[in-house]
């Protein structure tokens, strides 16, 4: 009788195989997790805007605790609303971190070529949490609040690009628009920074007691922001003309669709911006404009990647 027959192999312990089975399950859903990561990164911008627009920025008076000696809100009848809004935004940060970590695990198991890049969103969330804590400790100083929002927008841009790379999205099959792509990226950065400065000089401080605003003329900064948006629109029109005249493009060109989406989002965002400005910055429109900023950033990221000229097939 052979040794194998004398001592049959024992089935692996469920406790030993559980991590592998869990990793396989996460791996099968990695593409969905890349999309969930985008939604969560954009969602934190919206909830952060809700904190600011409801005056709940100091609903939790310290960080990392909510109140001295407590990580959860300490009920005070006069501040329970603001505490709930601020604590809810902090809680969503943990949800976002879980999504980003799960995505990183899935990428690590399914795409070895992207495994290190898959860690960026999770590391970005950790950095964002620290910046958010600093904003509380400095009582919502606008010079810290602005980078807090811009970092979130940067993570949205990166997350969309990463999701497209994960599914091996193909770039343009026509002529190169490298210069136009990079000009559009530069203008996007300028208009987002000017938008953050406009907010920092405006009336929505995030807390009734935190009234310090940037020493800038809000109307002047808003006009500079609007001029940058118009320059961005003009560049998109030029790119559209170039794409339309490019007869070397194949039938399947996702860059064309990405351009149309970017144009639509840009025009909608510009319309909301003008309406909110001339109606006295009502909170609901400012919140829509924040959502629009995240959507515009995502649309540009898709356009930027898909408009890159694909390497010639061998």
TORRO-243282 format. One record per atom (N, C-alpha, C): x, y, z; residue in one letter. Coordinates in steps of 0.05 Angstrom, whole numbers, plus 5000, padded with zeros to 4 digits. Example, Ala and Ser with C-alpha at 12.3 -4.5 7.8 and 13.67 -1.06 7.14 Angstrom:
<pts>
526448865156a
524649105156a
526449345156a
525749555142s
527349795143s
525850015157s
</pts>
This chain:
<pts>
501749765000x
500050005000x
501850255000x
501250444983x
502850684981x
502450865005x
504351055009x
504151245031x
501651415028x
500951485003x
498551644998x
496051505007x
495951235001x
493651085009x
493451045039x
495851025052x
495850995081x
494951255095x
495851485084x
495251745096x
493951935075x
491451915071x
490052085051x
490252375060x
490552545039x
490752835044x
488352945058x
488753095079x
486553215093x
485653475079x
483053515078x
482053765066x
483154005081x
483654215066x
484754465078x
482654575098x
483654685119x
481954805139x
480455045127x
477855085132x
476455315122x
477755575131x
478955575155x
480255825164x
482655895147x
484055685136x
486355735120x
485555825091x
483355725082x
482555785054x
480856035053x
479856135075x
478056365075x
479356615063x
481956685070x
483156925058x
483356895027x
484056655018x
484256624989x
481556654975x
479456524987x
476856544976x
475856834976x
476456974998x
475657264999x
477157424978x
479757374975x
481257514955x
480257464927x
479457214921x
478357144895x
475657294891x
474057304912x
471457444910x
471957744904x
473757864918x
474358144913x
475458184885x
477158004876x
478358014849x
476258014828x
474157844831x
472057824811x
470358084809x
470458244829x
468858494830x
470558744828x
473058714820x
474858944820x
473959174801x
472959094778x
472059304760x
469759474772x
467959334785x
465759474799x
466859654821x
468959554835x
470159714857x
471559964846x
472659954822x
473860194810x
471760404806x
469360314798x
467060514794x
466060614821x
465860424840x
464960514867x
466960714879x
469460674874x
471460864884x
471061144872x
470461154847x
469861414834x
467461544848x
465261394851x
462861504863x
463361604891x
464961444907x
465461524934x
467261764936x
469261784918x
471062014918x
469462264911x
467562244892x
465862484886x
463962534908x
462862324920x
460962354942x
462062514966x
464562464972x
465762604995x
465962904990x
466162984964x
466163264957x
463363384963x
461263244956x
458563334960x
457963354990x
458663155005x
458063165034x
459763375047x
462263405038x
463863625049x
462663895043x
461463925019x
460064175012x
457564215030x
456163995037x
453864015055x
454764105082x
457064015092x
458164105117x
458564405117x
459764505095x
460364785093x
457764955090x
455964865073x
453565025067x
451565025089x
451664835107x
449764835130x
451064955155x
453465065152x
454865185174x
455664975195x
456264735187x
456864515206x
459864455207x
461564625196x
464364575195x
465664515221x
464664635243x
465764585269x
463664445287x
461964285274x
460064125289x
461463935308x
463763825299x
465663685316x
467963885321x
468463945346x
470264165352x
473164095351x
473863835348x
476663765347x
477063525329x
479563425327x
480163205309x
482663065321x
482862805320x
481162605307x
478562545323x
478462635348x
475962605363x
473962805354x
471362745359x
469262945352x
469163155373x
469063075398x
469263255420x
471363155439x
472663325455x
474763235473x
473863005490x
475262775487x
474562545503x
472562355490x
471562425465x
469562255452x
469962265422x
470062025410x
470262015380x
467462045367x
465362035382x
462662065372x
461462325383x
459462435369x
458262695379x
457262675407x
457662885422x
456562915449x
454063095446x
451762985452x
449263115445x
448963385461x
448563595445x
447763855456x
445363945439x
443164005451x
440764065436x
441164285415x
442864485422x
443264705404x
445064645381x
446464415382x
448464355360x
448164075349x
446063935356x
445863655347x
445763635317x
444463825303x
444263815274x
447063845262x
448564045270x
451164085259x
453063855265x
452863745289x
454563515296x
453963275278x
451363235273x
450663005256x
451663035227x
451563275217x
452563325189x
455563275188x
456963395207x
459963375207x
460763085212x
459562955232x
460362685238x
459562495215x
457362545202x
456662385178x
458762405157x
459862645152x
461962675132x
464462525140x
465162525166x
467462375175x
467062075172x
464561995178x
463961705175x
464261615146x
463361785127x
463561715099x
466461685091x
468261825104x
471061795098x
471961505103x
471061385124x
471761115130x
470560925109x
468160975100x
466960815078x
468660835053x
469461085047x
471161125023x
473760975026x
474960975050x
477460835054x
477060535050x
474860425060x
474260135057x
474060065027x
472660235012x
472360184983x
475060194969x
476660394976x
479360424964x
481160194970x
481060094995x
482759865003x
481859614989x
479259564987x
478159334973x
479059344944x
478859574931x
479659604904x
482659544901x
484259644919x
487159594918x
487759294920x
486259154937x
486658864940x
485958724914x
483658804902x
482758684877x
484758724855x
485758974853x
487759034832x
490358874837x
491158854862x
493558704868x
493358414859x
490958294860x
490658024853x
490157974823x
489058184810x
488258144782x
489958284761x
491358504769x
492958654750x
495658724762x
497558534761x
500158584772x
501558834761x
500858904736x
502159134724x
501159404736x
498859394749x
497659634761x
497559634791x
498759424803x
498259384832x
499159624849x
501459744842x
502359964858x
500660214854x
499760254829x
498060484823x
495360454837x
494560204842x
491960164856x
491960244885x
494360294896x
494460384924x
494060684927x
494260834905x
494261124907x
491661224919x
489261134911x
486761244923x
486661204953x
487460964963x
487360914992x
489261105006x
491661134996x
493561315008x
492561605007x
491261674985x
490161944982x
487961995003x
486361795008x
484161825028x
485461875056x
487561725062x
488861775088x
489962055090x
491262145068x
492262415068x
490062625070x
487862565056x
485562745057x
484362765085x
484262545100x
483262545127x
485062725145x
487662715141x
489462885156x
488963175150x
488763245124x
488263525116x
485563615127x
483563435127x
480963505138x
481163565168x
482763405182x
483163455210x
484463725215x
486363785198x
487764045202x
485864275197x
483964245178x
481964465174x
480364515199x
479764305214x
478164345239x
479964475259x
482464385262x
484264495282x
484964795277x
484864875252x
485465165246x
482865315242x
480565195251x
477965325250x
477165415222x
477465225203x
476465265176x
477765495161x
480365525165x
481765735150x
481665675120x
480765865104x
480365805075x
482865715060x
485265795070x
487765705057x
488265405061x
486865285081x
487064995085x
484564855073x
482264985074x
479864875063x
480064835033x
481265025019x
481565004990x
483264764982x
485664724993x
487164474986x
485564224993x
483964235014x
482364005022x
480563924999x
479164114987x
477464054965x
478963984940x
481164124934x
482664064910x
483963784911x
484763694934x
485763424936x
483663224929x
481163264939x
478963084931x
478463084901x
478563314889x
478163334860x
480463184845x
482863214856x
485163064844x
484762764846x
483662674868x
483162384871x
480962294852x
478962464847x
476862394828x
478162364800x
479762554792x
481062544766x
482762294763x
484362234784x
486061994783x
484361744782x
482261734798x
480661484799x
479361424773x
478361624758x
477161574732x
479261474713x
481561594713x
483761504695x
484561224702x
484761164727x
485560894735x
483460684727x
480860744730x
478760564723x
478860504693x
479460704677x
479660654648x
482160494641x
484260544655x
486760384650x
486260094658x
484760054680x
484159784689x
482659624668x
480859754654x
479359604634x
480659624606x
483159724606x
484759744581x
483259904559x
482160134567x
480860304548x
482860404527x
481960404502x
483660484480x
483460784474x
485660894466x
485761174459x
484861234431x
485461464421x
484661554394x
485961374373x
484561334352x
485661204328x
486361404306x
485861654312x
486461864291x
488962014298x
489062264289x
491462434293x
491762504322x
494262574329x
494962644356x
493962924363x
492962954388x
492163214399x
493563264425x
496163194426x
497663204451x
497663484463x
498263684446x
498363954456x
495764044468x
493563984454x
490964064463x
490163924489x
490863674491x
490263524516x
491663654540x
494163724538x
495563834560x
494764124566x
493964274545x
492864544550x
490264524565x
488564334558x
486064304572x
486564224601x
488564064607x
489163984634x
490164224650x
491764394637x
492764634651x
490464824657x
488764864638x
486465044643x
484564934664x
484264674664x
482564544685x
483664604713x
486264574716x
487464634742x
487064924750x
487465104731x
487165394737x
484265454745x
482365344730x
479565414736x
478665294762x
479665054769x
478964934795x
480165094818x
482665174815x
483965334836x
482565604840x
481865734817x
480465984819x
477665944831x
476465714825x
473865664837x
474065634868x
476265494876x
476665464905x
477265734918x
478765904905x
479266174916x
476766344917x
475066314897x
472466454897x
470866374921x
470766114926x
469266014950x
470566114975x
473266124976x
474566215000x
474166505006x
473566664985x
472966944989x
470067004992x
468366804988x
465466844989x
464266815016x
461666815018x
460266825044x
459966565059x
460366335045x
459866075058x
462365985072x
462666055098x
465066005113x
465065725125x
462765595128x
462665335140x
461865335169x
461865565181x
461065585209x
460465885215x
458365925229x
457466195235x
459566355250x
461166225266x
463266355282x
465866385267x
466266215247x
468766225231x
468366405208x
468766665212x
468066855191x
470566945175x
472966855182x
475266945167x
475166845139x
475367025120x
475366955092x
477867055078x
478466965054x
480767065040x
480467365034x
482667505036x
482667795032x
482767845002x
480767754987x
480567784958x
477867904951x
477668044930x
475168144920x
473567914907x
471367824919x
469967594908x
469067634879x
468267874873x
467267924845x
469567904825x
471968014833x
474268004816x
475267714811x
475367564833x
476167284830x
474167124814x
471567184818x
469567044803x
469767104773x
470467354766x
470767424738x
473167274726x
475367264740x
477667114731x
477066824727x
475466714745x
474566434743x
472866394718x
471066584713x
469266564690x
470866594664x
472866764663x
474466794639x
476066534633x
476966404654x
478366154650x
476465944639x
473965944649x
471965754638x
471465804609x
471266054601x
470866124572x
473266034555x
475666064566x
477965974551x
477965674548x
476965534569x
476765244568x
474665164547x
472465304546x
470365244526x
471465294498x
472965514494x
474065574468x
475965354459x
477665254477x
479465034471x
477964784464x
475764724478x
474164494471x
472964514443x
472164764436x
471064804409x
473164754388x
475664844393x
477864794375x
478364494372x
478464354395x
478864064395x
476663924379x
474164014383x
471963894368x
472263934338x
473164164330x
473664224301x
475864034291x
477964004306x
480163824298x
479163534295x
477563444314x
476563174314x
474663134290x
472963334285x
471063304263x
472463284236x
474763424233x
476263424208x
478063184205x
478363034226x
480162804225x
478762564213x
479362514187x
478062294173x
479562024175x
481662024191x
483161784194x
482161614218x
480161714232x
479161574256x
477461334248x
477761114262x
476260874257x
473360904267x
471860694263x
469060704271x
468660714301x
470460584316x
470160584345x
472160774357x
471261014364x
473061214375x
471761334400x
472461224424x
471261314449x
471961604455x
474061704443x
474961984449x
472762174439x
471462114417x
469262294407x
467062314428x
466262084439x
464162084459x
465062224484x
467562184492x
468662314516x
468662614512x
469262704488x
469262994482x
466463104485x
464462974474x
461663064476x
460763084505x
461462874521x
460762884549x
462063114563x
464663164558x
466063384570x
464863654563x
464063684538x
462763934529x
460163974544x
458463764545x
455963784558x
456263854588x
458063724601x
458463774630x
459564064634x
461364144617x
462564414620x
460364634616x
458664604596x
456564804592x
454564804615x
453864574624x
451964554647x
453164684672x
455664624677x
457064734700x
457265034698x
457865134674x
458065424670x
455365554675x
453265434665x
450565544669x
449865564699x
450465354714x
449965354743x
451565574756x
454065604748x
455765804759x
454666084756x
453766144732x
452666414727x
450066454742x
448266254743x
445766284757x
446266324787x
448066164799x
448566194827x
449766474834x
451466574816x
452666834820x
450667054820x
448867054800x
446867274798x
444367234815x
444267014830x
441966984849x
442966984878x
445367074882x
446267114910x
447366864923x
448366674908x
449666434918x
447866274937x
445466194928x
443766024945x
445065754950x
444765644974x
446165404982x
445765174963x
443265134953x
442664904936x
444164924910x
444465154899x
445865184874x
448865164878x
449865264901x
452765224907x
453364934910x
451564784923x
451964494925x
451964354898x
450164444880x
450064324853x
452664394838x
453764634843x
456264714830x
458564544840x
458564474865x
460664294876x
460464014863x
458063914860x
457663654846x
458563684817x
457963914805x
458763954778x
461763964775x
463164074795x
466064084794x
467263794794x
466063624811x
466963344811x
466363204784x
463963264773x
463263134748x
464963244725x
465563494725x
467263614705x
470063494706x
471163464730x
473763344734x
473863054724x
471762904730x
471562624720x
471362614690x
469762794678x
469462794649x
472062864635x
473563054647x
476063134635x
478062904636x
478062764659x
479962534662x
479462324641x
476962264636x
476262064615x
477162174587x
476562424582x
477462544556x
480462544554x
481862614575x
484762634574x
486062364567x
484962154579x
486061884573x
485261784545x
482761814539x
481661694514x
482561854490x
483362104494x
484262264471x
487262224466x
488562074482x
491362014477x
491561824453x
493261884435x
493461724411x
494461434418x
492861244409x
493560964414x
495960884398x
497760714408x
500060624392x
499060464368x
500560494346x
499760354322x
499960054326x
497959914315x
497859624317x
500059504300x
501359294311x
503559164296x
502458934279x
</pts>
